[in-house]
């Protein structure tokens, strides 16, 4: 339950620029519920000022809480403030009614929007799931591709190692054959040398006997 008091306050903004209000008017409201009493200030209007060069003074205008103009071309600021004090309770009641109506409208809009929002969320989730599935498929394809390349490289390396081993084996065999041939050649030469020596020894013995 709201109770509107005859307490009105004016909040001034001296540095307000053109197009901005320079004074904000608020009315005290008591929101009484079963549990507690809450006192708060409710905006009921705004005052703007502009400088009149011809009269060399400020003129004022005022709007309600919704921004609709209710006073214009007022020269006396104190008179304008008095109008807000006299009508503060009524303006506060209208402001509160408008706020409650706005809250109700927002709730209805949210209720209407909820199914659409749920549908949008569902679509987003489905799109996200589909994207994740495609990414997983692509990941598996890339993994299979890399595995195939690795297997091919392993096969090539294995064959290369086999070829290298075979080449080394053939090379070793050739070297062994060459060594054997050289050994046989050396052995034959040694036999020939021994035979020549024996022949020379026989000749020397024959000569000695002839003497």
C-alpha positions as CSV (number, residue, x, y, z in Angstrom):
1,X,0.0,0.0,0.0
2,X,1.4,3.4,-1.0
3,X,1.0,6.6,1.0
4,X,1.9,9.9,-0.6
5,X,3.1,12.5,1.8
6,X,3.3,16.3,1.4
7,X,7.0,16.2,1.3
8,X,8.5,17.6,-1.9
9,X,12.1,18.1,-2.7
10,X,14.0,19.8,-5.5
11,X,17.4,18.5,-6.7
12,X,19.3,21.1,-8.6
13,X,21.9,20.5,-11.3
14,X,23.8,23.8,-11.8
15,X,26.0,22.4,-14.6
16,X,23.0,21.3,-16.8
17,X,23.7,21.9,-20.4
18,X,21.2,23.0,-23.1
19,X,18.4,20.4,-23.5
20,X,18.9,19.0,-20.1
21,X,16.8,19.6,-17.0
22,X,18.3,21.7,-14.2
23,X,16.0,20.6,-11.4
24,X,14.5,17.2,-10.6
25,X,11.4,17.2,-8.4
26,X,10.7,14.2,-6.1
27,X,7.8,13.4,-3.8
28,X,8.2,11.1,-0.7
29,X,6.3,7.9,-0.8
30,X,5.6,5.3,1.9
31,X,5.3,1.7,0.7
32,X,3.7,-0.1,3.6
33,X,3.5,-3.9,3.5
34,X,2.8,-6.5,6.2
35,X,6.5,-6.9,6.9
36,X,8.0,-3.4,6.8
37,X,7.5,0.2,5.9
38,X,9.7,1.5,3.1
39,X,10.1,5.2,2.5
40,X,11.4,6.4,-0.9
41,X,11.4,9.4,-3.2
42,X,9.5,9.2,-6.4
43,X,10.3,11.5,-9.4
44,X,7.2,13.6,-10.3
45,X,8.7,16.2,-12.7
46,X,11.6,18.1,-14.2
47,X,12.4,21.8,-14.6
48,X,14.5,23.2,-17.4
49,X,15.7,26.8,-17.8
50,X,16.9,29.0,-20.7
51,X,18.2,32.5,-20.8
52,X,16.1,35.2,-22.4
53,X,18.5,37.8,-23.8
54,X,15.8,40.4,-24.4
55,X,14.7,40.4,-20.8
56,X,18.2,39.5,-19.5
57,X,16.8,36.8,-17.2
58,X,16.0,33.1,-17.1
59,X,12.7,31.6,-18.1
60,X,11.5,28.1,-16.9
61,X,9.5,25.3,-18.2
62,X,8.5,22.0,-16.6
63,X,7.5,18.5,-17.6
64,X,5.8,15.7,-15.7
65,X,7.5,12.3,-14.9
66,X,6.7,11.1,-18.5
67,X,8.3,14.2,-20.1
68,X,5.0,15.8,-21.1
69,X,5.1,19.6,-20.7
70,X,2.9,21.0,-18.0
71,X,4.3,24.5,-17.5
72,X,6.0,26.8,-20.0
73,X,7.6,30.3,-20.0
74,X,7.5,30.8,-16.3
75,X,9.6,33.7,-15.1
76,X,9.3,33.1,-11.3
77,X,11.0,29.9,-10.2
78,X,9.6,30.1,-6.7
79,X,6.1,30.2,-8.2
80,X,6.8,27.1,-10.3
81,X,8.2,25.2,-7.3
82,X,5.0,26.2,-5.3
83,X,2.9,24.6,-8.0
84,X,4.8,21.3,-7.6
85,X,4.4,21.5,-3.9
86,X,0.7,22.0,-4.1
87,X,0.2,19.2,-6.7
88,X,2.9,16.9,-5.5
89,X,0.7,14.2,-4.1
90,X,-1.5,14.0,-7.2
91,X,1.6,14.0,-9.5
92,X,3.1,11.2,-7.3
93,X,-0.1,9.1,-7.5
94,X,-0.2,9.5,-11.3
95,X,3.5,8.7,-11.6
96,X,3.1,5.5,-9.4
97,X,0.1,4.4,-11.5
98,X,2.0,4.9,-14.7
99,X,5.0,2.9,-13.3
100,X,2.7,0.1,-12.2
101,X,1.0,0.0,-15.6
102,X,4.4,0.0,-17.3
103,X,5.6,-2.9,-15.0
104,X,2.4,-4.9,-15.9
105,X,2.9,-4.2,-19.6
106,X,6.5,-5.4,-19.4
107,X,5.5,-8.6,-17.6
108,X,2.9,-9.3,-20.3
109,X,5.4,-8.6,-23.0
110,X,7.9,-10.9,-21.3
111,X,5.3,-13.6,-21.0
112,X,4.5,-13.3,-24.7
113,X,8.2,-13.2,-25.6
114,X,9.1,-16.2,-23.4
115,X,7.9,-18.9,-25.9
116,X,9.6,-17.1,-28.7
117,X,12.7,-16.7,-26.6
118,X,12.6,-20.4,-25.7
119,X,12.3,-21.2,-29.4
120,X,15.2,-19.0,-30.2
121,X,17.3,-20.6,-27.4
122,X,16.4,-24.0,-28.7
123,X,17.5,-23.0,-32.2
124,X,20.7,-21.6,-30.9
125,X,21.4,-24.8,-29.0
126,X,20.6,-26.9,-32.1
127,X,22.8,-24.8,-34.2
128,X,25.6,-25.0,-31.6
129,X,25.2,-28.8,-31.4
130,X,25.3,-29.2,-35.2
131,X,28.4,-27.0,-35.3
132,X,30.1,-29.1,-32.6
133,X,29.1,-32.3,-34.5
134,X,30.6,-30.9,-37.8
135,X,33.8,-29.9,-35.9
136,X,34.0,-33.4,-34.4
137,X,33.6,-35.0,-37.8
138,X,36.2,-32.7,-39.3
139,X,38.5,-33.5,-36.4
140,X,38.2,-37.2,-36.9
141,X,38.8,-36.8,-40.7
142,X,41.9,-34.8,-40.0
143,X,43.1,-37.4,-37.5
144,X,42.5,-40.2,-40.0
145,X,44.4,-38.2,-42.6
146,X,47.3,-37.7,-40.3
147,X,47.3,-41.3,-39.3
148,X,47.4,-42.4,-42.9
149,X,50.3,-40.1,-43.7
150,X,52.2,-41.4,-40.6
151,X,51.6,-45.0,-41.7
152,X,52.8,-44.3,-45.2
153,X,55.9,-42.6,-43.8
154,X,56.5,-45.5,-41.5
155,X,56.1,-47.9,-44.5
156,X,58.5,-45.9,-46.6
157,X,61.0,-45.7,-43.8
158,X,60.8,-49.4,-43.1
159,X,61.3,-50.2,-46.8
160,X,64.2,-47.7,-46.9
161,X,65.8,-49.4,-43.9
162,X,65.4,-52.8,-45.6
163,X,67.0,-51.5,-48.8
164,X,69.8,-49.9,-46.8
165,X,70.4,-53.2,-44.9
166,X,70.4,-55.1,-48.2
167,X,72.8,-52.6,-49.8
168,X,75.0,-52.8,-46.7
169,X,74.9,-56.6,-46.8
170,X,75.8,-56.7,-50.5
171,X,78.5,-54.2,-49.9
172,X,79.9,-56.2,-47.0
173,X,79.7,-59.4,-49.1
174,X,81.6,-57.7,-52.0
175,X,84.2,-56.4,-49.6
176,X,84.6,-59.9,-48.0
177,X,84.9,-61.5,-51.5
178,X,87.5,-58.9,-52.4
179,X,89.4,-59.6,-49.2
180,X,89.3,-63.3,-49.8
181,X,90.5,-62.8,-53.4
182,X,93.4,-60.6,-52.1
183,X,94.2,-63.2,-49.4
184,X,94.2,-66.0,-52.1
185,X,96.4,-63.9,-54.3
186,X,98.8,-63.2,-51.5
187,X,98.9,-66.9,-50.5
188,X,99.6,-67.9,-54.1
189,X,102.5,-65.4,-54.3
190,X,103.9,-66.7,-51.0
191,X,103.8,-70.2,-52.4
192,X,105.6,-69.1,-55.6
193,X,108.2,-67.3,-53.5
194,X,108.8,-70.4,-51.4
195,X,109.1,-72.5,-54.5
196,X,111.6,-70.1,-56.0
197,X,113.6,-70.1,-52.8
198,X,113.6,-73.9,-52.7
199,X,114.8,-74.0,-56.3
200,X,117.5,-71.5,-55.6
201,X,118.6,-73.5,-52.6
202,X,118.8,-76.7,-54.7
203,X,120.9,-74.9,-57.3
204,X,123.3,-73.6,-54.6
205,X,123.7,-77.1,-53.2
206,X,124.4,-78.5,-56.6
207,X,127.1,-75.8,-57.2
208,X,128.7,-76.6,-53.8
209,X,128.9,-80.2,-54.6
210,X,130.4,-79.5,-58.0
211,X,133.2,-77.6,-56.4
